[in-house]
Amino acid sequence: MIDRMLYVAMSGAKETMISQANASHNLANASTPGFLADLNQFRSMPVFGAGHPTRVYALDEQPSADFNQGSLIQTGRDLDVAVRGEGWIAVQARDGSEAYTRRGDLVVDENGMLTTGNGLPVIGNGGPVALPPASKIDIGIDGTISVLPTGQQLNELAVVDRIKLVNPPVEQLSKGPDGLMRYQGGVAEADANQRLVSGSLESSNVNVVNEMVDMIELARRFEMQVKMMKTAEENASASASLLRPV
């Protein structure tokens, strides 16, 4: 009986720590542009074995991400963009696959590649967007990228590419450990109806107050489970002393 009590308390403490890590991850990204918070929930799971299940333990799981949009923040920076309404910006993930994000703090790296603030190449009509040396870069509401080549006149803007914007069904999107969305159907088709807001960023949708309250609740829950393990140890010691020969 004591080992069962210890198992339930131990598994509960473990799942609580996983939930704490999720809440900490959300809090750490509260100021990351376009970040979508990870949802979290506990579920009771029966412990199966020989005979009928006699106890249950808590299972922590992440059913999905919070797809509610963050607020728009005006920055006035030419390369800052936010997706208007639903939709996503296509980027190339670290593993080379196509993924999707709402992070729009774009920059041009030393190789002339247009990337997000965390260094992921933005995908255009034919792959990652590469820009020539330019004194001015303009991103239109439809994702069209125009540049003023270095040394040219202001009326000589040239269209070089167009950011790939997509809007696949939300229920077919899954969030990976890298924070990027991936389409379960493979590669999403570009959607010409999607629009950007230039000179603005979408803030994270993390509710800091709720996450802090969850962290306090989880800390108390973890302490309770540790006390249960301590109680199981004390009961085991008491049982052993009763069975010890006089």
VEXTORDREN-960947 format. One line per 3 residues: number of its first residue (from 1); their letters; for each residue x, y, z of N, C-alpha, C, O, CB. Coordinates in steps of 0.2 Angstrom, whole numbers, m for minus. Atoms other than C-alpha are relative to their C-alpha. Glycine has a CB too. Example, Ala and Ser with C-alpha at 12.3 -4.5 7.8 and 13.67 -1.06 7.14 Angstrom:
1	as	4,m6,0,62,m22,39,4,6,0,9,5,3,m5,0,6  m4,m6,m1,68,m5,36,m4,5,3,m1,11,4,2,2,m7
END
This chain:
1	mid	4,m6,0,0,0,0,4,6,0,3,11,m3,m5,0,6  m4,m6,m1,14,12,5,4,1,m7,4,7,m9,5,m1,5  m3,m1,6,23,9,m12,m5,3,m5,m3,7,m9,3,m6,m3
4	rml	5,m3,4,7,14,m21,m1,7,2,m1,11,m3,m7,m4,1  1,m7,m2,5,30,m11,6,4,m2,6,9,m5,m1,0,8  m6,m3,2,23,34,m15,0,1,m7,3,6,m10,6,m4,3
7	yva	0,m1,7,21,31,m33,m5,5,m3,m3,9,m7,m2,m7,m3  4,m5,2,6,42,m35,2,7,2,2,11,m2,m7,m1,4  m3,m6,m2,14,56,m25,6,2,m5,7,7,m7,2,0,7
10	msg	m6,m1,4,30,54,m35,m2,2,m7,1,7,m10,5,m6,0  2,m2,7,22,54,m52,m4,7,0,m3,11,m5,m5,m5,m3  3,m6,0,11,69,m47,5,6,0,5,11,m3,m4,1,6
13	ake	m5,m5,m1,27,79,m42,4,1,m7,5,6,m9,5,m2,6  m3,0,7,35,74,m59,m4,4,m5,m1,9,m8,2,m7,m2  4,m3,5,20,80,m69,m1,8,2,m1,12,m3,m7,m3,0
16	tmi	1,m7,m2,19,96,m59,6,4,m2,6,10,m4,m1,1,8  m6,m3,3,37,100,m63,0,1,m7,3,6,m9,6,m4,2  1,m1,7,33,98,m81,m4,6,m2,m3,10,m6,m2,m7,m4
19	sqa	4,m6,0,19,110,m79,3,7,1,2,12,m2,m6,m1,4  m3,m6,m2,30,122,m70,5,3,m6,6,9,m7,4,m1,6  m5,m1,6,43,121,m85,m4,4,m5,m2,8,m8,3,m6,m2
22	nas	4,m3,5,29,126,m97,m2,7,2,m2,11,m2,m7,m5,m1  2,m7,m2,23,141,m87,6,4,0,6,10,m2,m3,m1,7  m6,m4,0,41,147,m85,2,1,m7,4,7,m9,6,m4,3
25	hnl	m1,m1,7,43,145,m104,m4,6,m3,m2,10,m6,m1,m6,m4  4,m6,2,28,156,m107,2,7,3,2,12,m1,m7,m2,2  m2,m6,m4,34,169,m94,6,3,m4,7,9,m5,1,m1,7
28	ana	m6,m2,3,51,169,m102,m1,3,m7,3,7,m10,5,m6,m1  1,m2,6,43,173,m119,m6,6,0,m9,7,m5,m2,m5,m5  5,m5,0,31,186,m113,1,7,m4,m4,10,m6,m1,2,7
31	stp	m2,m6,4,40,200,m122,3,m2,m7,5,2,m11,6,4,3  m2,2,7,44,190,m138,m5,1,m5,m11,m1,m4,2,m8,0  5,m2,5,35,197,m153,m3,m6,m3,0,m11,m6,3,4,m6
34	gfl	3,6,3,22,185,m160,m1,m6,3,m3,m11,0,2,0,m7  0,6,m4,24,172,m147,m7,m2,2,m11,2,5,5,0,6  6,3,m2,9,161,m144,1,m5,6,5,m9,6,m4,m4,m6
37	adl	m1,4,m7,7,154,m126,m2,m8,m1,m6,m9,m5,m4,3,5  2,7,0,7,135,m124,m5,m1,5,m5,1,11,6,m4,2  5,1,m4,m9,129,m116,2,m7,4,7,m11,2,m6,m2,m3
40	nqf	m2,5,m4,m7,116,m102,m6,m3,4,m11,1,6,5,2,5  5,3,m4,m19,104,m93,2,m6,4,7,m10,1,m6,m1,m4  m2,7,m3,m19,89,m81,m6,m4,m1,m12,m2,m2,1,2,8
43	rsm	5,5,2,m29,73,m84,2,m6,5,7,m8,6,0,m2,m7  m1,6,m4,m32,59,m72,1,m7,m4,m3,m8,m9,m6,m1,5  m1,7,4,m25,42,m79,0,m6,5,4,m5,10,7,1,m3
46	pvf	m1,6,m4,m28,25,m71,6,m3,m1,9,m4,m6,m6,m4,m1  m6,4,0,m13,15,m66,m2,m8,m2,m5,m11,3,4,0,6  2,7,2,m16,m2,m76,6,m5,2,12,m3,2,m1,0,m7
49	gag	m5,5,m2,m7,m18,m70,m4,m6,1,m9,m7,m3,3,2,6  3,6,m1,m12,m35,m64,m7,2,4,m7,5,9,4,m5,4  7,m1,m3,m31,m35,m60,m3,7,m2,m1,10,m7,1,0,8
52	hpt	3,m7,1,m42,m19,m59,4,6,2,8,5,7,m7,0,3  m4,m6,m3,m34,m2,m58,m3,2,7,m9,3,8,m1,6,m5  2,m2,m7,m34,3,m40,2,7,2,0,10,7,3,m4,5
55	rvy	m2,m7,m2,m27,21,m41,1,4,m7,1,1,m12,6,0,4  m1,m4,6,m25,35,m53,6,5,1,7,7,7,m6,4,m2  m5,m5,m1,m11,48,m56,m1,5,m5,m5,4,m10,7,m3,m1
58	ald	1,m6,4,m10,65,m64,4,0,m6,10,m2,m5,1,7,4  m4,0,6,m4,67,m82,m1,7,m2,m6,10,m4,m3,m5,m5  m1,m7,3,2,84,m88,0,m1,m7,4,m5,m10,5,4,3
61	eqp	m1,0,7,m1,87,m106,m1,7,m3,m4,12,0,m5,m5,m3  1,m7,4,m1,102,m119,m4,m2,m6,m2,m4,m11,7,3,m2  4,2,6,m16,100,m130,1,4,m6,0,2,m12,m7,1,3
64	sad	m1,m5,6,m12,115,m141,3,6,2,5,7,8,m7,1,m3  m3,m7,m2,m6,133,m141,m6,5,0,m12,3,m3,5,2,m6  5,m5,0,m16,148,m138,0,4,m6,5,8,m7,0,5,7
67	fnq	0,m3,7,m21,155,m155,m3,7,0,m4,10,m5,m3,m4,m5  2,m7,m1,m28,172,m148,6,4,m2,12,3,m1,m2,1,7  m5,m4,2,m19,186,m156,2,5,5,m2,7,9,m3,4,m6
70	gsl	m2,m5,m4,m8,198,m147,m2,7,m2,m5,8,m8,8,m1,1  2,m7,2,m10,217,m147,5,2,m5,11,0,m5,0,4,6  m5,m3,5,m2,227,m161,4,6,4,1,10,7,m4,3,m6
73	iqt	m4,m6,m2,12,239,m156,4,3,m5,7,0,m9,6,m3,5  m3,m4,5,17,253,m167,8,1,2,9,4,7,m4,6,m1  m7,m1,m1,36,254,m169,3,5,m5,8,9,m3,4,m6,m1
76	grd	m2,m5,5,38,265,m185,6,m3,m4,9,1,m8,2,6,3  m6,3,3,53,253,m190,m3,m3,m7,m8,m6,m7,3,m5,4  2,3,7,52,249,m209,0,m7,m1,m5,m10,m4,5,3,m5
79	ldv	0,7,1,56,231,m207,m4,m4,5,m4,m10,6,7,m3,1  4,3,m4,44,228,m193,m7,m1,m3,m10,4,m6,m1,4,7  6,2,3,28,219,m199,m4,m4,5,m2,m8,9,0,m3,m7
82	avr	4,5,m4,13,211,m191,m6,m2,m4,m8,1,m9,m4,4,6  5,3,5,0,200,m199,m7,2,3,m8,2,9,0,m8,1  6,m3,m1,m17,208,m200,m5,m6,1,m6,m10,m4,m2,5,m5
85	geg	5,5,0,m30,196,m193,3,m7,1,9,m8,3,m5,0,m5  m3,7,0,m27,177,m195,5,0,m6,5,3,m11,m5,m5,m1  m5,1,5,m12,171,m205,7,m1,3,7,0,9,0,6,m5
88	wia	m7,1,m2,6,167,m204,5,2,m5,4,2,m11,1,m8,2  m6,m2,4,23,172,m211,4,m7,m1,5,m10,4,5,5,3  m3,6,1,32,157,m219,8,1,1,11,6,m1,m1,m3,m7
91	vqa	m7,0,m1,50,154,m213,3,m6,m1,0,m12,m1,1,3,7  m4,7,1,64,141,m215,2,m1,7,6,2,10,6,1,m5  m2,2,m7,66,132,m198,8,m2,0,11,m3,m6,m4,m6,2
94	rdg	m7,2,0,83,126,m192,2,m6,m4,7,m7,m6,2,m1,8  m1,6,4,81,109,m200,m1,1,m7,m1,m4,m11,m5,m5,3  1,m1,7,77,117,m217,m7,m1,m2,m8,0,m8,5,m5,m3
97	sea	7,1,2,59,113,m217,m4,7,0,m1,12,3,m4,m5,5  4,m6,0,45,126,m220,m4,0,6,m7,m5,8,m4,1,m6  4,0,m6,37,132,m204,m3,7,0,m2,11,m5,4,m1,7
100	ytr	3,m6,0,26,147,m199,0,3,7,0,0,12,m8,m2,m2  0,m4,m6,26,161,m187,m3,7,m1,m5,9,m6,8,2,2  3,m7,0,18,178,m182,5,5,2,4,11,3,m6,0,4
103	rgd	m5,m4,m2,35,185,m177,2,4,m6,4,2,m11,6,m4,3  m1,m4,6,38,200,m188,6,6,1,6,10,m3,m6,4,m2  m6,m5,m1,54,209,m181,5,m2,m5,10,m5,m3,2,0,7
106	lvv	m5,2,6,63,207,m198,6,4,0,6,10,2,m4,0,m7  m6,m4,1,81,211,m201,4,m3,m6,2,m9,m9,5,m2,7  m5,2,5,94,209,m215,6,m2,3,10,2,6,0,5,m6
109	den	m7,2,m3,109,199,m210,6,1,m4,5,5,m10,0,m8,1  m6,m2,4,127,200,m216,0,m3,m7,4,0,m11,6,m2,4  0,3,7,123,189,m231,m5,3,m4,m6,0,m10,m1,m7,1
112	gml	6,m3,4,108,200,m237,m6,m4,1,m11,m3,m3,3,0,m7  6,4,m1,95,187,m231,m4,3,5,m2,6,10,2,m7,3  5,m3,m4,79,193,m224,m2,m5,5,m4,m11,3,m6,3,m4
115	ttg	1,4,m5,77,185,m207,m5,3,5,m6,9,6,6,m3,3  4,m3,m6,66,186,m192,5,2,6,11,1,5,m5,m6,3  m4,m3,m5,73,193,m176,4,m6,3,10,m4,6,m3,3,6
118	ngl	m4,6,m3,79,175,m170,4,m3,m6,6,m9,m5,m5,m4,3  m4,3,5,88,172,m187,m3,m5,m4,1,m8,m8,6,m3,4  3,4,5,76,162,m197,m2,3,m6,m5,8,m6,m7,m3,3
121	pvi	1,m3,7,76,165,m216,m8,1,m1,m11,m4,0,3,m4,m5  7,m1,2,59,172,m222,0,m2,m7,4,m1,m11,m2,8,0  1,3,7,52,163,m237,m4,4,m4,m9,7,m2,m3,m7,1
124	gng	3,m4,5,47,172,m253,m3,m5,m5,m5,m10,m4,5,5,m3  3,4,6,41,166,m270,4,m6,m2,1,m11,m3,m1,5,m6  m5,6,2,56,155,m273,4,m3,5,9,m6,3,3,2,m6
127	gpv	m4,2,m6,63,151,m256,2,6,4,m2,11,4,6,m3,m3  m2,m5,m5,72,161,m243,2,7,m4,4,7,m10,6,m2,4  m1,m6,3,72,180,m247,7,3,0,10,3,6,m5,5,3
130	alp	m7,m3,0,89,187,m252,m1,7,m3,m4,8,m9,5,m4,m5  0,m7,2,91,206,m254,6,3,m3,11,1,0,m3,4,5  m6,m3,2,103,216,m264,2,6,5,m2,8,8,0,3,m7
133	pas	m2,m6,m4,113,231,m256,m5,5,m1,m6,7,m7,7,2,m1  5,m5,1,100,244,m253,0,5,5,2,4,11,m7,m3,m1  0,m5,m5,98,261,m245,m7,1,3,m8,4,8,2,7,m3
136	kid	7,0,m3,79,258,m242,m3,m6,m2,m3,m9,m7,m4,6,m2  4,6,1,68,243,m240,m7,1,2,m8,4,8,3,m6,4  7,m1,m1,49,244,m241,m3,m7,0,m3,m10,m5,m3,5,m4
139	igi	4,6,1,37,230,m237,m7,2,0,m10,5,5,1,m5,7  7,m2,1,20,232,m243,m5,m4,4,m3,m9,7,m2,m1,m8  5,3,m4,3,227,m235,m1,m8,m3,m3,m12,1,m6,3,0
142	dgt	1,7,3,3,211,m247,6,m4,1,7,m9,m2,m2,1,m7  m7,4,m1,21,206,m242,5,2,m6,10,m1,m5,m2,m7,0  m5,m2,5,29,214,m258,6,4,3,5,8,7,m4,4,m5
145	isv	m6,m4,m3,47,219,m254,3,4,m6,5,1,m11,5,m6,2  m3,m5,5,53,234,m264,7,3,3,7,4,9,m5,5,m2  m6,m2,m3,71,240,m262,2,6,m4,1,7,m10,6,m5,0
148	lpt	m3,m5,4,80,256,m267,8,m2,0,11,m1,5,m1,7,3  m7,2,0,97,250,m273,5,6,2,3,12,1,2,m2,m7  m5,m5,m2,112,259,m266,2,4,m6,5,2,m11,6,m3,4
151	gqq	m2,m5,5,116,275,m276,m5,2,m5,m4,6,m9,6,m3,m3  5,m1,4,100,275,m285,m5,6,2,m5,8,8,m4,m6,m2  5,m5,m1,86,289,m286,m6,m3,4,m7,m9,4,m2,4,m6
154	lne	6,2,m4,71,288,m274,m6,m3,m5,m10,m7,m2,m3,6,4  5,2,4,60,285,m289,2,m7,m4,m2,m9,m9,m2,5,m6  m2,6,3,69,269,m294,0,m6,5,4,m10,5,8,1,m2
157	lav	1,6,m5,62,257,m281,m1,m6,m5,m5,m6,m10,m6,1,4  0,6,4,63,239,m288,m3,m5,5,m1,m6,10,7,m2,m3  3,6,m4,52,224,m282,4,m6,m1,6,m8,m7,m8,m1,m3
160	vdr	m5,5,0,63,210,m278,m3,m7,2,m1,m12,0,6,1,5  3,6,m2,52,197,m270,m7,2,4,m9,7,5,4,m4,5  6,m1,m3,36,194,m260,0,m5,6,1,m11,5,m7,0,m4
163	ikl	1,4,m6,34,187,m242,m5,m5,m1,m11,m3,m3,0,4,6  5,5,0,25,171,m242,m5,0,6,m2,m1,12,3,m8,m1  5,m1,m6,9,173,m231,m5,m6,m1,m7,m7,m7,m3,7,0
166	vnp	5,5,1,m2,158,m228,m5,0,6,m5,4,11,4,m7,1  6,0,m5,m18,154,m218,m3,m7,0,m9,m8,m2,m5,6,m2  3,7,0,m20,135,m216,m5,0,6,m5,4,11,5,m5,1
169	pve	5,1,m6,m34,129,m204,4,m1,6,9,m5,7,m5,m6,m2  m4,0,m7,m29,131,m186,0,m7,3,5,m9,6,m4,5,5  1,6,m2,m35,114,m182,6,m5,m3,7,m11,0,m6,m3,0
172	qls	m5,4,4,m21,107,m194,7,3,2,11,1,m2,m2,m1,m7  m7,m3,m2,m7,117,m186,2,m3,7,m2,m4,11,0,8,1  m3,2,m7,4,110,m172,7,4,1,10,6,m3,2,m8,0
175	kgp	m6,m4,m2,17,120,m162,6,m5,2,5,m10,6,m2,4,6  m6,4,m2,35,112,m161,4,3,5,2,8,8,4,0,m6  m5,m2,m6,48,113,m147,3,7,m2,5,10,3,5,m5,1
178	dgl	m4,m7,2,56,128,m157,m5,6,0,m3,11,m2,3,m1,m7  5,m5,0,40,138,m156,m3,2,m6,m7,6,m7,3,6,3  2,m1,6,36,137,m174,m6,m5,m2,m7,m10,1,5,m1,m6
181	mry	6,4,2,19,131,m182,2,m4,m6,5,m2,m10,m6,5,m1  m1,4,6,19,117,m194,m7,m3,m2,m11,m5,2,5,m6,2  7,2,3,5,112,m206,0,m8,0,5,m11,m3,m1,3,m7
184	qgg	0,8,0,0,93,m204,m1,m2,m7,1,m8,m9,m6,m2,4  1,2,7,m4,93,m223,7,1,m4,6,0,m10,m5,4,m3  m6,m1,3,14,97,m227,2,7,m1,4,11,4,0,m3,m7
187	vae	m2,m7,1,18,114,m235,m7,4,m2,m10,2,m7,5,1,m6  6,m4,2,4,127,m235,0,4,m6,6,6,m7,m2,4,6  0,m4,6,m1,136,m250,0,8,2,m3,9,7,m6,m2,m5
190	ada	0,m7,m1,2,155,m251,m7,3,m1,m11,0,m6,5,4,m5  7,m3,0,m14,165,m248,1,8,m2,3,11,2,m3,m1,7  0,m7,2,m15,181,m258,m4,5,4,m3,11,3,m1,1,m7
193	nqr	4,m4,m3,m28,188,m247,2,2,7,0,7,10,m7,m4,2  m3,m2,m7,m17,189,m231,3,7,m1,6,9,m6,5,m5,2  m3,m7,0,m11,207,m227,4,1,7,3,m2,12,m6,5,0
196	lvs	m5,m2,m5,3,214,m216,m2,8,2,m4,12,m2,7,m1,m3  1,m7,m3,3,230,m205,8,2,0,11,m1,5,m3,1,6  m7,m2,m1,20,239,m208,1,5,5,m3,8,8,2,3,m7
199	gsl	m2,m5,m6,29,248,m194,m3,m2,6,m4,2,11,m2,7,m2  3,3,m6,21,237,m181,2,m7,1,4,m11,m3,m8,1,m1  m2,7,m2,24,221,m171,m6,m2,4,m10,2,7,6,0,4
202	ess	5,3,m5,12,209,m163,3,m2,6,8,m6,6,m4,m6,m4  m3,2,m6,15,207,m145,m1,m8,2,m6,m11,m2,m2,4,6  1,7,m2,16,190,m136,m8,0,3,m10,5,5,5,m2,5
205	nvn	7,0,m3,m2,184,m131,0,m3,7,m5,m5,10,m4,m4,m4  m1,3,m7,5,177,m114,m3,5,5,m2,11,5,7,m1,2  2,m4,m6,m5,183,m99,4,m1,6,4,m6,9,m8,m2,1
208	vvn	m5,0,m6,8,187,m86,m3,m2,6,0,m6,10,4,6,0  4,1,m6,m4,188,m72,m2,m7,1,m1,m11,6,m6,5,1  3,7,m1,m12,171,m75,6,m5,0,5,m10,4,m4,m2,m6
211	emv	m6,4,0,5,163,m78,3,0,7,5,m5,10,5,1,m5  m2,0,m7,11,169,m61,m4,m3,5,m1,m6,9,1,8,2  4,4,m5,m4,163,m52,1,m7,m1,1,m11,4,m7,2,m2
214	dmi	m1,7,1,m2,146,m60,7,m2,3,7,m8,6,0,m1,m8  m6,2,m3,16,146,m55,0,m1,8,3,m6,11,6,5,m1  1,1,m8,11,149,m36,m4,m6,1,m2,m10,6,m3,6,2
217	ela	4,6,m1,m2,136,m37,4,m7,m1,3,m11,3,m6,0,m5  m4,6,2,10,123,m45,5,m1,6,7,m7,7,3,1,m7  m5,0,m5,23,127,m32,m3,m3,7,0,m8,10,3,7,2
220	rrf	4,3,m6,10,123,m18,m1,m7,m1,m1,m11,4,m6,4,2  1,7,2,5,107,m27,6,m4,1,5,m10,3,m3,0,m7  m7,4,0,23,101,m28,2,m1,7,4,m6,9,5,4,m4
223	emq	m1,0,m7,25,105,m9,m4,m6,3,m2,m10,7,0,6,3  4,4,m3,10,95,m5,2,m8,m2,1,m12,2,m7,1,m2  m2,7,3,16,80,m16,6,m3,4,7,m9,5,1,0,m7
226	vkm	m6,2,m4,33,80,m7,m2,m2,7,1,m7,9,5,6,0  2,2,m7,24,80,10,m3,m7,0,m2,m11,4,m5,5,2  3,7,0,15,64,4,5,m5,m1,5,m10,3,m5,0,m6
229	mkt	m6,5,1,31,56,m1,3,m1,7,5,m6,9,5,2,m5  m3,1,m6,38,60,16,m4,m4,5,m2,m8,9,1,7,3  5,4,m4,22,53,25,1,m7,m2,1,m11,3,m7,3,m1
232	aee	0,7,2,24,37,15,7,m3,3,7,m9,5,1,m1,m8  m6,2,m3,42,36,21,m1,m1,8,2,m6,10,6,5,m1  1,0,m7,37,39,39,m5,m7,2,m4,m10,6,m4,6,3
235	nas	4,6,m1,23,25,37,4,m6,m1,3,m11,3,m6,1,m5  m5,6,1,36,13,30,4,m1,6,5,m7,8,4,1,m6  m4,1,m6,47,16,45,m4,m2,6,m1,m7,10,4,7,2
238	asa	4,2,m5,33,14,57,m2,m7,0,m2,m11,4,m6,4,1  2,7,1,27,m2,49,6,m5,1,5,m10,4,m2,m1,m7  m6,4,m1,45,m9,49,2,m1,8,4,m6,10,6,3,m3
241	sll	m1,1,m7,47,m5,68,m5,m4,3,m3,m8,8,0,7,3  5,4,m3,31,m14,72,1,m7,m1,0,m12,3,m7,2,m3  m2,7,2,37,m30,63,7,m2,3,8,m8,2,0,0,m7
244	rpv	m7,2,m2,54,m29,71,m1,m4,7,m5,m2,11,4,6,2  1,4,m6,56,m43,84,3,3,6,7,7,6,4,m7,m1  m2,m3,m6,57,m38,102,6,m3,3,8,m1,8,m6,0,5
END
